[in-house]
Structure formats: C-alpha cells, structure tokens
Amino acid sequence: RLVAQRRISRFIGIGPEMLRHSALFAADAEFYASTDAFLEARSVSDFANEQILIKGSPKFGFSRIADMLEARMNETVLEVNLDAVASNFNFYRSHLRPDTLVVCMLKASGYGAGSYELAKTVQDRGAGYIAVAVTDEGADLRKAGITMPIMVLNPKVVDYHTLFANRLEPEIYSLDMAREIIREARKYGVSDYPVHIKIDTGMHRLGFFKEQLPQLVELLQSQSAIRPASVFSHLAVADMPSEAMDSYTRQQFAYFDECSALLQQGFKHHILRHILNTAGILRFPDHQFDMVRLGIGLYGIKILNDGSEDGLRPVSSLNTMVISIKEWPSGTTIGYGRRGVLSRPSRIATIPIGYADGLNRHLSNGVGQVFVGGRRCPIVGNICMDQCMVDVTDTDCQVGDRVEIFGEHIPVSEIADALGTIPYEVLTSVSTRVKRVYYRE
Ligand SMILES: *Cc1c(COP(=O)(O)O)cnc(C)c1O
C-alpha cells in the first residue's frame, strides 16, 4: 500500500522474505532471492534518470548495489563531496561581514568538479551570485533549474538570444562591447539589463582604465537598455604574500577605489563593488566591499599554506582501482620506451587511468605517486593513454583494491608542485570522460 501511495514507479525486492511475499506487490515489481542474484541479473545500464532509494539491513550487503550504481566498481571516478563544498563555503562566509555577498566561481565546470551540483549546493547555502566563464555554461545551469543570479565573465562571441533568455549577466570590459550589448539589448527588447563593469587595476588582462570611465558613464547614462549592477576588478598577486607584492595589491585597491567612485557618481542606484578572490578574502578582509568572488577555496584547496586555511576540507578525490598485478624479476622493463627499469624483483599493478583521463604524462617514471594498499606507491615507466603501472612491491594490495590519485592522502597541490604548475590546472585537467560521482555524508 505504501509503495502505491508514495507513487514509487519501480520496486525491487531482495531477499527470501521479499520473494515469498512478491504476490502482494504490483505485477511489475521485481524480486530476487539475494543481492548476488540481483547483481547478476542487473547492471548500471538498467537504470537511468531515476532517483533510487536503497533500504535494507547491513546483512544484505546493499552497499555493493550502491557501488554498482555509482559505477565505482571498475571505473576511474572523480568523487565530489558536496558537504565539503558547503562547509568550505561556510568557512569563507565566517570570515566576512554578514551582509557581504559571495559570488561562487564555477567557471570551467566548477574547477572540474561539475557546475550543476556545485551551483545547487551554493544556491541552497545562500550564495549571492555564481559566475561562469562562457554563456553556454550559464545556459546549461538555467536548463538544470538554477534560478539564482549568474554572471558570465567571458561573454564574447555569444548568441545574445541565449544570454538574455537565460538572464545571464555579462561582464563588460570595453566601450565597443558596451555599445554592442546596448544594440543587442534593444534588438531583443530588453531594458534595464544588469551588467558588470570590469576595471583593469593591474592584472592587465581585460577591463577599463580610469581615463575611459567618463566616456563609459556618458554612454551608460544615455540609454536604458543596460544598467551597471556591479563594478569589479581582479587581484594579480593576492596569494603571494611579500612586501613588494602586497604593495602592488594595495595599488590595485587604491585605483579601484578611484574608478568605482567615478562610475558610482554617474548613477543614483547603488553599484555593487567587488575585488577579492579566495586569497584576498583571508588576507585583505578590509576590502570586501559589497561582494567577494570565491573560487579555489570553495574546492578546499589551500593556496596560502600559512595555517589560515586549516578549516578547509578537500572536495574532490580522483580514484581508480587495480585491474592486474604481475610479478617481475629485477631488470625487467615496464611500458612504452622501456623507461621503467626494475632494480629489484617487483610486483607491478596496472591501473585504468592514463594521460587521456588527465593524469599528466610528466608524472611518469616515479615523478608521481598514487595511494594504494595503505601507502604511497610510485608510478613506473611512462604513463599510457588509458592506463599506467605502479610499483606495489611494498604493499599486499590485490586486484580490485581502490587507488587514490589525489584526495585525502595525496593533495592536489603536491601533484601541482611535481608538475611545476598550480592546483587549478590539475583540477581542471580531469577529462570529461571521467565520471563524476556526488555524495553527501
Ligand atoms: C577565477 C576568478 C576568481 C576566483 O579566483 P580564485 O583564486 O579561484 O579565488 C575571481 N575573479 C575572477 C575575475 C576570476 O576569473
């Protein structure tokens, strides 16, 4: 009766009790004598676009069903902890005045973690805005049901219909661009459309200089198609504490003060101001203005490493599993180019992750390590396109064991250091063919 009442569209009963009473259920309900019988009959491809509730006492081992559904069994998976995202959001929130808005930066598909799930999480947490890099990312979020304000940082080469129809608020960084958006807004019958004015205070990438502002103000005052909702700039060295760099940051603040005041003078409505990125939130809270832009910190990556970020929790963990183990005598070579030469009798495991998954090939030949069998093990030989080999001689790991590429034991920043790059690049390099699995604790 409950199954019918709660409009459960599909019912699967497992266990001898269930099987015995199957006649009491609707005709299309399925029954299996055991978890094993179910796992033999069904695979992940039998399920799609369903919300699945799994209930049963631990003795049935239903966690194996969850593993099957989450494709944890034999695939390389990026596991994303949404509770950690919420916790990191709150961590930065707690360093801000209560009325300061937070823009969550979800460009590059949420720094590789997946934009919809992250957007939903921060929308529920009360973020003021989210920001994406391109129009399509914003349109996808709208399609998926995200209703909060969305800023588009790089709206060039857009389809303006998509921009306006999805209420995506563009960044404006030049007079030409302002004119174009005004023209397009008129064409689509849009008025008072919120846009965000970017000032170049020292990043020297995009944005207005002080000298251009009188012309911009005049242009904006002369029309009603678009309206400056915010004025902002981006810090170049907030994450590099030193006398010289901090003095540069202070120059950026001073220039921003002047420019944002010039713009504000031209309008009666309050124009929101924002300049702080993640590092800036912790290091220069005096300059939080109306809003801050939280990026890398949301994903739990420590970039200052001065103790101020100790409350952060890692969000993403890249995992795979051992699919084969072989024993080799000393002197054997492993992989392409025979670059991995064994200096002792060794157990070598093969794992199904390669450079096409985002495991950078420069981590070959011991530069990179993975965590398996309770310890770190070096990558042996050259990383292949879809696989690589790991020296597991010092562990008793078995085929089927889980292998962490980064996560709890191997921080993303360690891989970034080994590659001479930044955690941002490591995170955004996990290729789209790697399945993302989201969980809450
Ligand atoms: C990416 C980005 C941020 C966030 O930077 P983090 O260092 O990840 O906090 C903020 N503002 C702009 C304009 C950005 O492009």
The ligand as a Tripos MOL2 file, in Angstrom:
@<TRIPOS>MOLECULE
LIG
   15    15     1     0     0
SMALL
NO_CHARGES

@<TRIPOS>ATOM
      1 C1         38.7070   32.7530  -11.3790 C.3       1 LIG1
      2 C2         38.3940   34.0960  -10.8850 C.ar      1 LIG1
      3 C3         38.2310   34.3450   -9.4980 C.ar      1 LIG1
      4 C4         38.4690   33.3040   -8.4420 C.3       1 LIG1
      5 O1         39.8380   33.1500   -8.2070 O.3       1 LIG1
      6 P1         40.3340   32.1430   -7.0430 P.3       1 LIG1
      7 O2         41.7730   32.3720   -6.9640 O.co2     1 LIG1
      8 O3         39.9990   30.7770   -7.5440 O.co2     1 LIG1
      9 O4         39.5780   32.5080   -5.8340 O.co2     1 LIG1
     10 C5         37.8140   35.6000   -9.1150 C.ar      1 LIG1
     11 N1         37.5890   36.5820  -10.0130 N.ar      1 LIG1
     12 C6         37.7650   36.3790  -11.3440 C.ar      1 LIG1
     13 C7         37.5080   37.5180  -12.2840 C.3       1 LIG1
     14 C8         38.1720   35.1480  -11.8170 C.ar      1 LIG1
     15 O5         38.3510   34.9660  -13.1320 O.3       1 LIG1
@<TRIPOS>BOND
     1     1     2 1
     2     2     3 ar
     3     2    14 ar
     4     3     4 1
     5     3    10 ar
     6     4     5 1
     7     5     6 1
     8     6     7 2
     9     6     8 1
    10     6     9 1
    11    10    11 ar
    12    11    12 ar
    13    12    13 1
    14    12    14 ar
    15    14    15 1
@<TRIPOS>SUBSTRUCTURE
     1 LIG1         1 GROUP 0 **** ****
